[in-house]
Amino acid sequence: MGIVKDKNILVTGVLTDASIAFHIARLAQDEGANVILSSYGRVHRLTERIAGRLPKLAPVIQLDVTNDEDLAALPDRVREYLPHLDGVVHSIGFAPESALGGNFLNTEWSDVAIAMQVSAFSFKSLTMAAKPLFRKEAGASVVGLDFDATVAWPKYDWMGVAKAALESTSRYLARDLGSENIRVNLVAAGPIRTMAAKSIPGFSDFETVWNERAPLHWDVTDPVPAAQAVVALLSPWFPKTTAEIIHVDGGLHGMGA
């Protein structure tokens, strides 16, 4: 019996089969869940193709988390396939090139605003859009993907600030939605060679840091450990855990300089 057997889960951010989000969807299906994916615009067809590589073909619905009409339509689009949701995965992040790569002091607010809306505010937007699909008696779990924001990472710049905002957003959501039996948590993964990571200038610097400092061996090509943590948080095995950040980074977050 799988740990998320018969749970209905929405997974965002599936773009390639190397992504953490893809492996969350795959593992959730392996553990008995009914999975629905979301995508948007020009990458929608890409997500549909990748969905075919899952153990079971998952439907893909339109959702741009910066579009109010898409957010408002989310419940009806989900109900075309599933009557309710038990879990939502936020695997969404973006920052313009000018907000990364060591350009911190020169980035314009317009670009910072994009990073903040897509990478942090969307966590609230997505959660509230999905909320009508949650059943209070059964509870629901919302899990976001994070990258530790307690320190300033090389060249991560305004995305690091956006991740700090994501972490704070998660805590406030947990506070305000706990009375409705909704759990809100984050998984802070170590660096993984995903499509998003490739867009970060100097990503190899992260690999060097982890190879030198993480007490447990870290494999930048293996998204499964982070995906396993997300599926566990989606399951009933963490019924009283909320406002938490689970680190899946080989233990580096706990090490000193």
C-alpha positions in Angstrom: 0.0 0.0 0.0 1.5 3.3 -1.1 1.9 6.2 1.3 -0.2 8.5 -0.9 -2.6 5.8 -2.1 -5.8 7.4 -3.6 -4.6 10.9 -2.9 -5.2 13.5 -5.6 -2.1 15.7 -6.2 -1.4 18.6 -8.5 2.3 19.0 -9.5 3.5 22.2 -11.1 6.8 22.8 -12.9 7.3 19.5 -14.8 9.4 20.5 -17.8 11.9 17.6 -18.3 12.3 14.2 -16.8 15.5 15.4 -15.0 13.5 17.8 -12.9 12.6 17.2 -9.3 9.0 17.9 -10.1 8.9 15.0 -12.6 10.2 12.6 -10.0 7.7 13.9 -7.5 5.0 13.0 -9.9 6.5 9.7 -10.7 7.0 8.7 -7.1 3.6 9.9 -6.2 2.1 7.6 -8.8 4.3 4.7 -7.7 2.9 5.3 -4.2 -0.7 5.2 -5.4 -1.6 8.8 -6.0 -3.7 10.3 -8.8 -1.5 13.0 -10.4 -2.4 16.0 -12.5 0.2 18.4 -13.9 0.1 22.0 -14.9 1.9 24.0 -17.5 1.5 27.1 -19.6 2.2 28.8 -22.9 4.9 27.5 -25.1 6.1 24.9 -22.7 2.7 23.2 -22.4 3.4 20.8 -25.2 6.7 20.0 -23.6 5.0 19.1 -20.4 2.5 16.9 -22.2 5.3 15.0 -23.9 7.1 14.5 -20.6 3.9 13.4 -18.9 4.0 10.4 -21.3 7.1 9.2 -19.5 5.3 8.8 -16.2 4.2 5.3 -15.1 0.6 6.5 -15.9 -0.2 9.3 -18.3 -1.1 12.4 -16.3 -3.4 15.1 -17.7 -1.9 18.6 -18.1 -4.0 21.7 -17.4 -3.2 25.3 -18.3 -1.9 27.4 -15.4 0.2 30.5 -15.5 0.6 31.5 -11.8 1.0 35.1 -12.8 -2.3 35.2 -14.6 -5.4 36.0 -12.5 -7.8 34.3 -15.0 -5.8 31.1 -15.0 -5.8 31.1 -11.2 -9.5 31.7 -11.0 -10.1 28.9 -13.5 -7.9 26.3 -11.7 -10.7 24.6 -9.7 -12.8 24.0 -12.7 -9.9 22.8 -14.8 -8.9 20.3 -12.1 -12.4 19.1 -11.7 -12.5 18.0 -15.3 -10.2 15.2 -14.1 -10.4 15.0 -10.3 -13.2 15.9 -7.9 -10.8 17.4 -5.2 -7.2 17.8 -4.3 -5.3 16.4 -1.3 -2.0 17.9 -2.2 -0.3 20.6 -4.3 3.4 20.9 -5.2 4.8 24.3 -6.0 7.9 23.8 -8.2 8.1 27.2 -9.8 10.9 29.7 -9.9 12.2 32.3 -12.3 14.5 35.3 -12.3 15.5 37.4 -15.3 19.2 37.0 -16.3 19.9 40.5 -15.0 18.9 39.4 -11.5 21.5 36.6 -11.4 25.2 36.1 -12.0 26.8 38.7 -9.7 24.7 41.7 -10.9 23.0 42.1 -7.5 23.8 45.8 -7.1 22.7 46.8 -10.6 19.4 44.9 -11.0 16.4 47.1 -11.7 13.3 46.8 -9.6 11.2 45.7 -12.6 13.4 42.5 -12.9 13.4 41.9 -9.2 9.6 42.2 -9.1 9.4 39.4 -11.7 11.6 37.1 -9.6 9.5 37.9 -6.5 6.2 37.3 -8.1 7.0 34.1 -9.9 9.2 32.6 -7.2 7.6 33.7 -4.0 4.2 35.4 -4.3 3.0 32.6 -6.6 3.2 30.2 -3.6 0.4 32.1 -2.0 -1.4 32.6 -5.3 -1.3 28.8 -6.2 -2.3 27.8 -2.7 -5.3 30.1 -2.6 -6.4 29.1 -6.1 -6.3 25.4 -5.1 -8.0 26.0 -1.7 -11.6 25.4 -2.9 -10.5 21.9 -3.9 -9.3 21.0 -0.5 -11.6 19.0 2.0 -11.2 20.3 5.6 -12.1 16.9 7.1 -9.4 15.2 5.1 -6.8 17.9 5.3 -4.4 19.0 2.6 -0.7 19.4 2.1 1.0 22.1 0.1 4.7 21.6 -0.5 7.1 24.0 -2.2 10.7 23.5 -3.5 13.2 25.8 -1.9 17.0 26.5 -1.9 18.4 27.4 1.5 18.1 31.2 1.8 19.9 31.7 5.2 23.2 32.7 3.5 24.2 34.6 0.4 25.2 32.2 -2.3 27.7 33.0 -5.2 25.9 34.6 -8.1 22.4 33.5 -6.9 21.6 37.2 -6.1 18.0 38.2 -6.3 16.8 34.6 -6.6 18.3 34.1 -3.2 16.2 37.0 -1.9 13.1 35.5 -3.6 13.8 32.2 -1.9 14.0 34.0 1.5 10.6 35.5 0.6 9.3 32.1 -0.3 10.3 30.7 3.1 8.6 33.6 4.9 5.5 33.1 2.7 5.4 29.5 3.6 5.3 30.3 7.4 2.5 32.9 7.0 0.4 30.5 4.9 0.9 27.8 7.5 -0.2 30.2 10.2 -3.3 31.4 8.4 -4.4 28.1 6.9 -3.7 25.7 9.8 -7.2 26.1 11.2 -8.5 24.6 7.9 -6.3 21.6 8.3 -4.0 22.7 5.5 -0.3 22.0 6.1 2.3 24.1 4.3 6.0 23.1 4.1 9.1 23.5 2.0 11.8 21.1 0.9 15.2 22.8 0.6 17.1 20.7 -1.9 20.8 20.9 -2.7 21.8 21.8 -6.2 20.4 19.5 -9.0 21.3 19.8 -12.6 17.8 20.8 -13.8 16.8 23.1 -16.6 16.3 25.9 -14.1 19.8 25.3 -12.7 21.4 25.6 -16.1 20.0 29.1 -16.3 22.0 30.2 -13.3 25.4 31.6 -14.2 28.2 29.9 -12.2 26.0 26.9 -11.2 29.2 24.8 -11.1 30.3 26.9 -8.1 27.4 25.3 -6.1 28.7 21.8 -7.2 32.1 22.6 -5.8 30.8 23.9 -2.5 28.7 20.7 -2.0 31.5 18.4 -3.0 33.8 20.0 -0.4 31.4 20.6 2.5 28.4 18.3 2.6 28.9 15.5 5.2 26.8 13.1 3.1 27.8 12.5 -0.5 25.8 14.7 -2.8 25.0 13.8 -6.4 23.9 16.8 -8.5 22.4 14.5 -11.1 20.0 12.7 -8.6 16.7 14.5 -7.9 15.1 11.5 -6.3 16.0 12.2 -2.6 14.4 15.6 -2.8 11.4 14.1 -4.6 11.0 11.5 -1.9 10.9 14.1 0.8 8.1 16.0 -1.0 6.0 12.8 -1.4 6.5 12.0 2.3 5.2 15.5 3.2 2.2 15.0 0.9 1.4 11.8 2.8 -0.5 11.3 6.0 2.8 10.5 7.7 3.4 14.1 8.6 0.0 15.1 10.0 1.2 17.7 12.5 4.1 19.2 10.5 3.6 22.6 9.1 5.7 25.8 8.6 8.7 23.5 8.3 11.7 23.5 5.9 13.0 20.0 5.4 16.6 20.1 4.1 17.6 17.5 1.6 21.1 18.7 0.9 23.5 16.1 2.3 23.6 18.1 5.5 25.5 21.1 4.2 23.0 23.5 5.8 24.2 22.5 9.2 27.9 22.9 8.6 30.0 25.9 9.5 32.5 27.7 7.3 
